[in-house]
Amino acid sequence: MKIEVRYFTRSGNTKKLAEAVAAAVGVSAKPVSEPLTEDVDILFLGSSVYAYGVDDAVKTFINGISVKVGKVVNISTAAVIKSTYKQVAKLLAAKNIPFASEEFSCRGSFTVLHKGRPDENDCRQAAEFAKRIVAKEASHD
Ligand SMILES: Cc1cc2nc3c(=O)[nH]c(=O)nc-3n(C[C@H](O)[C@H](O)[C@H](O)COP(=O)(O)O)c2cc1C
């Protein structure tokens, strides 16, 4: 099974989460500036929200996908909103790329809020989530 992890980060929060996910499933996490070059079964996509939604770099990455993606799985950090699911869903729908209903999201530090998040516990939970997703997908093969 081919698995890729991409993320966008400004202050490192989403990168931390993406790296925990990537390590759990045995791949390396790469920034969204690195396009997918071959078909993938599962793409874990890490993003966050900055006032008006996800960063344009995430939009550019999704719009630029030219390989077959079996399923995108959302991972995100945010200070207030629950997750970036809705924003990412819209971008993927426009490209007809399947989006998993399961996602992992946690708090990300922002100014005085949520110091240290994602923390060890968040990363452990993200890793368990990723392993569960991959095991579930493998059982469908
Ligand atoms: C300019 C800016 C605007 C933000 N706006 C929001 C927001 O509208 N809602 C929210 O939940 N978090 C907001 N945040 C918090 C970030 O989503 C949070 O810190 C996130 O973990 C950042 O992830 P990153 O370090 O991977 O970039 C904002 C952060 C910045 C820097």
The ligand as an SDF file (V2000), in Angstrom:
LIG
                    3D

 31 33  0  0  0  0  0  0  0  0999 V2000
   -2.7790   34.5540   11.3310 C   0  0  0  0  0  0  0  0  0  0  0  0
   -3.4270   33.4360   12.1030 C   0  0  0  0  0  0  0  0  0  0  0  0
   -4.8170   33.3180   12.0830 C   0  0  0  0  0  0  0  0  0  0  0  0
   -5.4390   32.2670   12.7980 C   0  0  0  0  0  0  0  0  0  0  0  0
   -6.7900   32.1370   12.7540 N   0  0  0  0  0  0  0  0  0  0  0  0
   -7.3870   31.0910   13.3660 C   0  0  0  0  0  0  0  0  0  0  0  0
   -8.8020   30.9140   13.2730 C   0  0  0  0  0  0  0  0  0  0  0  0
   -9.5080   31.6790   12.6210 O   0  0  0  0  0  0  0  0  0  0  0  0
   -9.3550   29.8490   13.9090 N   0  0  0  0  0  0  0  0  0  0  0  0
   -8.5940   28.9600   14.6280 C   0  0  0  0  0  0  0  0  0  0  0  0
   -9.1530   28.0020   15.1530 O   0  0  0  0  0  0  0  0  0  0  0  0
   -7.2570   29.1100   14.7310 N   0  0  0  0  0  0  0  0  0  0  0  0
   -6.6350   30.1520   14.1250 C   0  0  0  0  0  0  0  0  0  0  0  0
   -5.2730   30.2970   14.2050 N   0  0  0  0  0  0  0  0  0  0  0  0
   -4.4850   29.3450   14.9930 C   0  0  0  0  0  0  0  0  0  0  0  0
   -3.8200   28.2870   14.1570 C   0  0  0  0  0  0  0  0  0  0  0  0
   -4.7930   27.5800   13.4130 O   0  0  0  0  0  0  0  0  0  0  0  0
   -3.0630   27.3230   15.0770 C   0  0  0  0  0  0  0  0  0  0  0  0
   -2.0750   28.0370   15.7820 O   0  0  0  0  0  0  0  0  0  0  0  0
   -2.4280   26.1930   14.2900 C   0  0  0  0  0  0  0  0  0  0  0  0
   -2.0310   25.1530   15.1690 O   0  0  0  0  0  0  0  0  0  0  0  0
   -1.2500   26.6560   13.4750 C   0  0  0  0  0  0  0  0  0  0  0  0
   -0.6670   25.5610   12.8380 O   0  0  0  0  0  0  0  0  0  0  0  0
    0.7580   25.6240   12.1760 P   0  0  0  0  0  0  0  0  0  0  0  0
    1.7590   25.9230   13.2760 O   0  0  0  0  0  0  0  0  0  0  0  0
    0.9490   24.2870   11.6030 O   0  0  0  0  0  0  0  0  0  0  0  0
    0.7340   26.6940   11.1480 O   0  0  0  0  0  0  0  0  0  0  0  0
   -4.6390   31.3500   13.5370 C   0  0  0  0  0  0  0  0  0  0  0  0
   -3.2460   31.4870   13.5390 C   0  0  0  0  0  0  0  0  0  0  0  0
   -2.6260   32.5100   12.8310 C   0  0  0  0  0  0  0  0  0  0  0  0
   -1.1290   32.6100   12.8460 C   0  0  0  0  0  0  0  0  0  0  0  0
  1  2  1  0
  2  3  1  0
  2 30  2  0
  3  4  2  0
  4  5  1  0
  4 28  1  0
  5  6  2  0
  6  7  1  0
  6 13  1  0
  7  8  2  0
  7  9  1  0
  9 10  1  0
 10 11  2  0
 10 12  1  0
 12 13  2  0
 13 14  1  0
 14 15  1  0
 14 28  1  0
 15 16  1  0
 16 17  1  0
 16 18  1  0
 18 19  1  0
 18 20  1  0
 20 21  1  0
 20 22  1  0
 22 23  1  0
 23 24  1  0
 24 25  2  0
 24 26  1  0
 24 27  1  0
 28 29  2  0
 29 30  1  0
 30 31  1  0
M  END
$$$$
